[in-house]
C-alpha cells in the first residue's frame, strides 16, 4: 500500500519519467529486450549480456506520487527512501551505475496486469501473491510487511483483536493486499470502502467517512507521524494466507531477467544491505501491538 505526501511535491516525477497514460497500460516497444520474447530462459547475468529493454540501460518503474518512506521528495531518482535505495542497490548488483538507470511511471494497478511491460522491473510495495504470479514474475521478497490498522486517536474504539474490527467501517486502497486482508482476515460486517490511493483513504478517515483504514505497517507509521492529525496505529497483524507478506520486484511474465534479479536480491539480503536499508529508512515497529 502507498502513503500520501504533501501536495507541493506533486508533479516532480512527471518531469523525470516517460509519460504514461494513467487510465491504462501504455504501449510497449516490442522491438527488443526482456519484455518482447517472454522466453523465461535464464540470461547471463554479466552486465553486458543482460537483455534489458534498452541496451546499456536498466528501466525501473514505480507509481506517482512516489511516497515516503519508500521515496523522498516524490523523486525516485535521488536514491533516498527505502525502495529507491533498494532499486539502486539491485542496479549496482546487476552492473548498472546510477546514470544508467531510467525511471518510468506505471500506476500500481497496471503493474501486475497481464501483458508486455515497458520496464525491466517495477518496485512499488507490490506484495507477492499467487494470483499476481499467474500474470507476472516476482523476485525474491526484499521486505516482509505486516498489515496495520490506523485510527483517529480521540475517537478510536477499543481494539485488542481482529474481532474488534468486525463492526467498524473500514477502508483501504484499491488493488492492495490491505484491502484483501480486510475482506479475508477481518471479515467485517459491512463491505470496506475502497479508495484510489492511501491519500484518499487517509482523508476519508480524517473526515469521519471510515472508522479505520488498513495499510502496510511502514505506511501506517508514516501516515500517523506526518499526514494524519491525531492519528494512531491501533495494531498490526500478519496476513498472506498464513505466511509473511513480502514485497517483490515485479517483472514481465517469464522474463529472462528474473533469475538475475533474484540473484541480486539474494546477495543484498545475505550481505546485510537490505537489513541496513530497512534500519535507515523504515520506522521501528516494536511498540505496535499485534492483533490476533
Protein Blocks (a to p, Z undefined) as FASTA:
>chain_A
ZZdddfklgoklmmmmccddfkbccdddfkbcjklnonopacdfbfklpccfbghiacdd
dddddddfkbghhiaknopajklmmmmmmmmmnopafklpccddddfklmmpgcddfbfb
dcehiacdfklmmmmccdddfbdcdddddddfklpccdfbfklmmmpccdddehiaklmm
mmmmnopabdcdddfblmlmmmmmmnopambdcddfklmmmmmmmmmghiacfbdcddee
hiacdddddddehiaklmmmmmmmmmmmmnommmmmmmmmpccfklpccdZZ
